């Protein structure tokens, strides 16, 4: 087969056969297909899409590019959650230990940030010493002992997706439902989960913000899950506004620690608890998502979630003292306070521009080779809907470079609007699809 002809076929909106998809993906993995050819293929898919059959073959090929984990020996139900990505989207760090404390195994394979959206691995990497580069044997040993493992994609598990995922981040080929479906499902199928909850982000700050596209993605995810005999629920959540008050890798870890120690961050708690509630429901521990939500809140209040988080950090070689010292906040060298220019209400906090600002600060990547600054980010003192007075601090920006702050401020100016008229409350949970 010829890579150029396969690219041409997809460019001309033709359906690819299973053998063509297998050849192209495996060829990229072994070096027969070049980066620039894969980039061209991904862009052609973004323009012309893939059929459900092609999406299934792509998922299957990525899955079979490496090993799969057999967790059938674990007596507890095995449930995971995956988010399509957003700004300030940090729920995995709370709900994974929370759900694991309910006698549910949580085998979690996560990825790095894509574009302006954060990634769980980048957040975990900001915890001193935390090891998510696990062999399959280490992965199984940890979940056997802890009910929870938070791992990255090694060369053993879905290596084709790992390589393609990094390329999509820097070639603007993120927002395609088939590529997203294959990437998510190959990891989830490889990790050994029986059931999956999908957090599908809708809005400007999402990788796939349009509601109709998000519904299409939800359908594809649930369809692929069903074909592989996995139970699944898709929950559409708002991403027009960042989640929580802190953006940036260590800042988001910090906010999760605060929530697990009693801080009231209403939007973060609501989204976290409904996702955790759905996981508890799929595990058969309760008869509804709503009652699962109540269990989730109780696990935060009684310290179970935080204790399991500390156990997970320790078992994966992270510095627990670094976590327990979270009150002595770690901060970069330079900071800037962004102040209100008038009295009124905050009526807009555009998640896309805020995400782009965080990238400028060093919390995300513009190029494949960029190194993230774990301490860079944004802390909001006021959020959407808050009443504000002129000169009040809306947010603080942190970076290792004053030049980076200057660039980020331009995006923050575009992101924030203040009006004399109060806006209706934000609808966090848009839809639930079973």
C-alpha positions in Angstrom: 0.0 0.0 0.0 1.0 3.6 -0.6 0.6 6.2 2.2 0.1 9.0 -0.4 -2.8 7.1 -2.0 -4.4 6.7 1.4 -4.1 10.4 2.1 -5.5 11.2 -1.3 -8.5 8.9 -0.8 -9.4 10.6 2.5 -8.7 14.0 1.0 -11.2 13.1 -1.7 -13.7 12.0 1.0 -13.6 8.3 0.2 -14.1 5.7 2.9 -11.0 3.7 3.9 -10.9 -0.1 4.2 -9.9 -1.8 7.4 -6.6 -2.9 5.8 -5.8 0.7 4.7 -6.3 2.1 8.2 -4.3 -0.7 9.8 -1.4 -0.1 7.3 -1.3 3.6 7.8 -1.5 3.6 11.6 0.9 0.7 12.1 3.2 2.3 9.4 3.3 5.5 11.4 4.2 3.6 14.5 7.1 1.7 12.9 8.4 4.7 10.9 7.2 3.8 7.4 4.8 6.7 7.5 6.3 10.1 8.2 5.1 12.8 10.6 4.2 15.0 7.7 2.2 12.3 6.1 0.3 11.6 9.3 -0.3 15.3 9.7 -1.8 15.4 6.2 -4.0 12.4 6.9 -5.3 13.9 10.2 -6.1 17.2 8.5 -8.0 15.3 5.7 -10.0 13.4 8.4 -10.8 16.7 10.1 -12.1 18.1 6.8 -14.0 15.1 5.6 -14.7 13.0 8.7 -14.9 9.2 9.1 -17.8 6.8 8.9 -18.8 4.8 12.0 -17.2 1.8 10.4 -13.9 3.6 9.8 -14.0 5.0 13.4 -14.4 1.4 14.7 -11.5 0.2 12.6 -9.3 3.1 13.8 -10.2 2.4 17.4 -9.5 -1.3 17.0 -6.1 -0.6 15.3 -5.0 1.8 18.0 -6.1 -0.7 20.7 -4.2 -3.6 19.1 -1.0 -1.5 18.6 0.0 -2.5 22.1 -0.9 -4.7 25.0 -4.2 -4.8 26.8 -4.6 -5.2 30.6 -6.6 -8.1 32.0 -8.1 -7.1 35.4 -10.7 -9.9 35.6 -9.0 -11.1 38.8 -10.1 -8.0 40.7 -13.3 -8.6 42.7 -14.5 -5.0 42.6 -16.3 -3.4 39.6 -13.9 -1.5 37.4 -15.0 2.0 36.3 -13.2 4.9 34.7 -14.0 8.5 33.6 -12.8 10.4 30.6 -13.1 14.1 29.8 -12.9 15.5 26.3 -10.9 18.4 27.7 -11.5 21.8 29.0 -10.0 24.8 30.9 -9.6 24.2 34.6 -11.0 20.7 34.1 -9.4 19.0 37.1 -12.1 16.6 38.3 -10.0 13.4 37.8 -7.8 14.3 40.7 -10.9 14.3 43.1 -13.2 11.8 41.7 -10.7 9.0 41.0 -9.7 8.6 44.7 -13.2 9.3 45.8 -14.7 6.5 43.7 -11.8 4.2 44.6 -12.8 4.7 48.3 -16.2 3.1 47.5 -14.8 -0.4 46.9 -14.6 0.3 43.1 -11.4 -0.2 41.1 -10.5 2.8 39.0 -8.0 2.0 36.2 -7.2 5.5 34.8 -5.0 6.1 31.8 -4.8 9.8 31.0 -3.2 12.1 28.5 -1.4 15.4 28.4 -3.0 18.7 27.5 -4.3 19.3 24.0 -4.1 22.9 22.7 -5.5 25.3 25.2 -7.0 22.6 27.4 -5.1 21.0 30.3 -4.2 17.3 30.7 -4.3 15.1 33.8 -0.7 13.9 33.3 0.6 17.5 33.2 -1.1 18.1 36.5 0.2 14.9 38.1 3.7 15.8 36.8 3.6 19.0 38.9 3.5 16.7 42.1 7.1 16.2 43.0 8.2 12.6 42.2 4.8 11.3 41.0 5.5 8.4 38.6 2.9 7.7 36.0 5.3 6.0 33.5 4.3 2.5 34.6 4.9 -0.9 33.0 1.8 -3.1 32.7 3.0 -5.2 35.6 3.4 -2.1 37.8 0.0 -0.8 36.7 -1.7 -4.1 37.8 0.3 -4.2 41.0 -0.8 -0.7 42.0 -4.4 -1.2 41.3 -4.4 -4.5 43.1 -3.1 -2.8 46.2 -4.8 0.6 46.0 -8.0 0.2 43.9 -6.7 3.1 41.9 -3.9 3.7 39.4 -3.3 6.9 37.5 -1.1 6.1 34.6 0.1 7.6 31.3 0.3 5.8 28.0 3.5 3.8 27.9 4.9 2.2 24.8 3.1 -0.9 25.9 -0.5 0.5 26.0 -1.9 2.1 22.8 1.5 3.3 21.5 -0.1 4.4 18.2 -2.5 6.7 20.0 0.2 8.1 22.2 2.3 9.1 19.2 -0.7 10.5 17.2 -2.1 12.3 20.3 1.1 14.4 20.6 1.0 15.2 16.9 -2.7 16.3 17.0 -1.9 18.8 19.8 0.4 20.8 17.5 -1.2 20.4 14.1 -4.7 21.8 15.0 -6.3 18.4 14.4 -8.0 18.0 17.7 -11.6 18.7 16.9 -12.8 15.7 15.0 -15.3 13.3 16.5 -13.8 10.1 15.0 -10.2 11.0 16.1 -11.4 11.9 19.6 -13.5 8.7 19.8 -10.6 6.4 18.7 -8.2 8.1 21.0 -10.4 7.9 24.1 -11.8 4.4 23.5 -8.5 2.8 22.6 -7.1 3.9 26.0 -10.2 2.9 27.9 -10.4 -0.5 26.3 -6.7 -1.2 26.9 -6.8 -0.2 30.6 -9.2 -2.9 31.7 -12.3 -0.9 32.7 -15.8 -2.6 32.6 -17.7 0.7 32.5 -16.9 4.3 31.5 -18.3 7.7 32.2 -17.7 10.3 29.5 -17.5 14.0 30.4 -18.2 15.7 27.1 -17.4 19.4 27.4 -19.6 21.8 25.5 -18.6 25.5 24.9 -15.9 27.8 23.7 -13.2 26.3 26.0 -13.8 22.7 24.9 -11.8 20.9 22.2 -15.2 20.2 20.5 -17.4 23.0 21.6 -20.5 22.9 19.4 -23.5 21.2 21.0 -24.4 19.2 17.9 -20.8 18.0 17.5 -20.8 17.0 21.2 -24.0 15.0 20.7 -22.4 13.3 17.7 -19.3 12.5 19.7 -21.4 11.2 22.6 -23.2 8.9 20.2 -19.9 7.6 18.8 -18.4 7.0 22.2 -21.5 5.1 23.4 -21.7 3.1 20.2 -18.0 2.0 20.3 -18.4 1.1 24.0 -21.4 -1.0 23.3 -19.6 -2.9 20.5 -16.9 -3.8 23.0 -19.4 -4.8 25.6 -18.7 -1.9 28.0 -21.4 0.0 30.0 -21.2 3.7 29.5 -22.9 7.1 30.2 -22.1 10.4 28.5 -22.6 13.6 30.5 -22.5 16.9 28.7 -21.1 19.7 30.9 -20.6 23.4 30.3 -17.2 24.7 29.2 -18.0 28.2 28.1 -16.5 29.3 31.5 -13.5 27.6 33.1 -14.2 25.1 35.9 -13.1 26.2 39.3 -11.0 29.2 40.2 -7.5 28.0 39.4 -6.0 27.4 36.0 -2.5 25.8 35.5 -1.1 22.5 36.5 0.1 22.9 40.1 -2.7 25.4 40.8 -5.3 22.9 39.7 -3.8 20.2 41.9 -3.8 22.8 44.7 -7.5 23.5 44.2 -8.4 19.8 44.2 -6.5 19.4 47.5 -8.5 22.4 48.9 -11.8 20.9 47.8 -10.9 17.5 49.4 -10.2 19.4 52.6 -13.5 21.2 52.7 -13.3 24.2 50.3 -16.6 25.1 48.7 -16.0 25.6 44.9 -19.6 25.1 43.7 -19.1 24.5 40.0 -16.2 22.2 40.5 -18.1 20.2 43.2 -21.2 19.9 41.1 -19.5 18.6 38.0 -17.2 16.3 40.0 -20.0 14.8 42.1 -22.3 14.1 39.2 -19.5 12.3 37.3 -18.5 10.4 40.4 -22.2 9.6 41.0 -22.5 8.2 37.5 -19.4 6.0 38.1 -20.8 4.8 41.4 -24.1 4.0 39.7 -22.4 2.1 36.8 -20.6 0.1 39.4 -23.9 -1.1 40.8 -23.3 0.5 44.2 -26.5 2.6 44.0 -29.8 2.7 42.0 -29.4 6.2 40.5 -26.9 8.9 39.5 -28.5 11.3 42.0 -27.9 8.9 45.0 -24.4 8.4 43.7 -23.9 12.1 43.9 -24.9 12.1 47.5 -22.4 9.3 48.2 -19.7 11.3 46.4 -20.3 14.4 48.6 -20.1 12.3 51.7 -16.8 10.8 50.7 -15.4 14.3 50.3 -16.8 15.5 53.7 -15.6 12.5 55.7 -12.0 12.7 54.3 -12.1 9.4 52.3 -11.3 11.0 49.0 -8.4 13.0 50.4 -7.0 10.0 52.2 -7.1 7.8 49.1 -5.5 10.7 47.1 -2.6 10.7 49.6 -2.3 6.9 49.4 -2.2 7.1 45.6 0.5 9.8 45.6 2.6 7.7 48.0 2.2 4.4 46.1 3.2 6.1 42.9 6.3 7.6 44.5 5.0 11.2 44.8 6.1 13.4 47.7 3.3 13.3 50.2 4.8 16.0 52.3 4.7 18.3 49.3 1.0 17.7 49.0 0.3 18.1 52.7 2.2 21.4 52.7 -0.3 22.8 50.2 -1.1 25.8 52.5 2.4 27.1 51.8 1.6 27.8 48.2 4.4 27.4 45.6 4.4 30.4 43.3 6.5 31.6 40.2 8.7 34.6 40.2 6.4 37.1 38.4 2.8 38.0 39.0 0.3 40.5 37.7 -3.1 41.5 39.0 -5.9 42.1 36.5 -8.3 44.7 37.9 -11.9 45.6 37.0 -12.3 48.9 35.1 -15.8 49.5 36.2 -18.6 48.5 38.7 -21.0 45.8 37.7 -21.3 42.0 37.3 -18.9 39.6 35.5 -21.1 38.6 32.6 -18.5 36.8 30.5 -15.4 34.6 31.3 -14.6 33.2 27.9 -12.9 29.8 28.5 -11.0 29.7 25.2 -9.2 33.0 25.7 -8.5 32.1 29.3 -7.1 28.8 28.2 -4.9 30.6 25.6 -3.7 33.0 28.3 -2.6 30.0 30.4 -0.7 28.7 27.4 1.1 32.0 27.0 2.0 31.9 30.7 3.7 28.5 30.2 1.0 26.2 31.4 0.4 24.6 28.0 2.3 23.9 24.8 2.5 25.7 21.4 4.9 23.2 20.0 5.4 19.5 20.5 8.8 20.1 22.1 7.7 22.8 24.6 8.3 22.2 28.3 5.5 23.1 30.6 6.1 25.3 33.6 4.1 23.5 36.3 3.8 26.6 38.5 2.5 29.0 35.7 -1.2 29.8 35.7 -4.1 32.0 36.8 -6.1 32.4 40.0 -9.5 34.0 39.8 -10.6 36.1 42.8 -14.0 36.8 41.1 -15.9 34.5 38.8 -18.9 34.6 36.4 -21.9 36.2 38.0 -20.1 37.9 40.8 -20.8 41.6 41.6 -17.6 43.6 41.3 -16.4 47.1 42.0 -13.9 49.2 40.0 -10.3 48.3 40.8 -11.3 45.0 42.4 -8.8 42.2 41.5 -10.5 39.8 39.0 -7.6 37.4 38.6 -3.8 37.1 39.2 -1.5 35.8 36.5 1.7 33.9 37.4 4.7 33.1 35.2 8.5 32.8 35.1 8.6 35.6 32.6 7.2 39.2 32.5 7.0 39.0 28.7 4.7 35.9 28.9 2.5 37.8 31.3 2.2 40.7 28.9 1.0 38.3 26.1 -1.4 36.6 28.5 -3.0 39.8 29.6 -4.1 40.5 26.0 -6.2 37.3 26.1 -7.6 38.0 29.5 -8.9 41.4 28.3 -10.7 39.6 25.5 -12.1 37.0 27.9 -13.7 39.2 30.6 -16.7 41.4 30.3 -18.4 43.5 33.0 -22.0 44.7 32.7 -24.4 46.5 34.9 -27.0 43.8 34.3 -26.7 40.5 36.2 -26.7 37.3 34.0 -28.8 34.2 34.6 -27.1 31.4 36.6 -24.8 29.0 34.6 -26.3 25.7 33.6 -23.5 23.2 34.4 -25.1 19.9 33.4 -26.4 20.2 29.9 -27.5 16.6 29.2 -27.1 13.0 30.4 -27.1 10.2 27.8 -27.3 6.6 28.7 
